[in-house]
Amino acid sequence: PAMAAGGRRREAAEYYRGQRVPERMEEALNALFPLRPGDLYGELANYFSRYSKAPVIRKLVGRKVLDGVGQPTLEVEIYCTVKNCEKRICSTVMSSHSQIPENALPETIEADEKERNASVNTAVEWVNQSLNTMLRGLKPTDQYEIDKMLGEYFTNKVEEKERIQKQEEEAAAAAEAEATPAPTPRTPSPAPPVKKKGAKPGKKLSVAQKPIPAAEPAEPVLCGSLAIGGTSLAIAKAGATISHVPLYLHVALLKRDQESPEEMTLPLPMVTLLNCEKISPTKLKLVKEVMLIPPVQLSCKQGIERILDIQKEMTRLLEFPGKMPAPQPGDSKKGKAQHSGKKGPPQFLKRISHLGCLTTGYDDLEQLLLLMQTACDNIGLQLGTDIYLAINCAAHELMDYGKGKYEILTGTFKSPDEMVAMYVELIDKFPFIIALIDPLRKEDRQQWSNICRALGSKCYLIAEDAATHISRLKSGQNINTPMCSGVVLKYINQTKVSDLIELTGILDGQRHITILGSPDGESSDDSLVDLGSCFSFQAVGLGARFIKLGGLSRGERVTKYNRLLAIEEELAKNRTLR
């Protein structure tokens, strides 16, 4: 026994010397003795943690949860092996996104909900099985390597689906051929009578307009694709947590090859003030969202406080439309006369939209804009100087394909060329509108070019629905959208963090404006703000950057504004805020 014990001691001593434990223990004790820390063992633990192995992924957990509008979505949790123990590092909840317009038929909405439910169930299965096995043992700081693996996995799933579809189509064609009897010869029918040359064409043909381009089919979304975006974002959050840096800095370092930016510029918030429902009983259909943009000289905190003041005054005016105060001395003459001969605004619908803003409707656009001017005048602000407007037109929801025109008001239709002329007149009359989102369908590319030439120097012309998904935007290093000032990017479906990094680099090079947008079905996950903030440090010299988060109500929206304010405070404290 004594000899065995001596052998074990020699073996242990050799093992610890091989790991340099005695040498490092001596270094630790010598370094800590002058400090005499109150928690000696805590400091020893901190000292030796620098020599521990880097954490690796132990497991992924996928879970079906609900988003801010009660729709199913995906949560991904990351567990790592940290100092020989399994530890939960972080989780992320994906925002759900639907391409179904708000005026869709009930059966279309029901089919979309079933498809969404099936997609989330498939995503949960992918995360808990295939992706869990594939990523086990990898470092969460290896974002690019993991994203490459996720991309290959997704490509394989797409190819697998295409093979299955092809086999099903071939089988159906074969079955149909077997069931179809051989054709019997028939007597040829007489040729139709030829029209006489002098016959007058119908009126429709004589005044026929150039047909509008047909609507492009909705981009296919692979069932389960949420798993790719959710896992990539969860890996980024885990990498930031393990590296002890905030997510925005972690992703900024990824974009700059680990070179820390000296200064960062926060994106300007586009805050939704009003949601004008297109299915409301009022006439105006052209406007989906009215957004406020604070001037660049204000901090985010000051800008949001200013927008809150305007929101309170607008709420008051909408709730009591007959009790608008007369302009006070010193108000602009324009403000005094602006409501003469105009009927008051419609009764406020008294509810908060899923976008986190007031819901109401109007009979015409000028009525809405004049009310905005009144609200600003009442609290001593001037539109175009102290605050700016952006309008989300969502024009793709306005097209009447039977008439080939946009229905901008109930019963009032305009052709694509007439829409361009209308926007030019609108911006000339109300120059405080500095951005139009989706003023036209993406298919009306000629009119996009026309409106950019006419208004490109006066306001931003942004493609949101008119832009394609991130995965397709970066194909061929070219922005596959109509001519525009910039695009709204949404982190949805199979989007990966590395895709966002690559695409913002392409957009920067082409001098497009990047707007990171919040999907309709938001979650309480505030990672979107970090992603928006980490890309804004390159904005200097390349144009403005915005972040579109919805309104200042509803918890899932407000959480993101609070995160934006926290980032601003942290950057100001570190003196890295430009």
Disulfide bonds with the S-S distance in Angstrom:
none
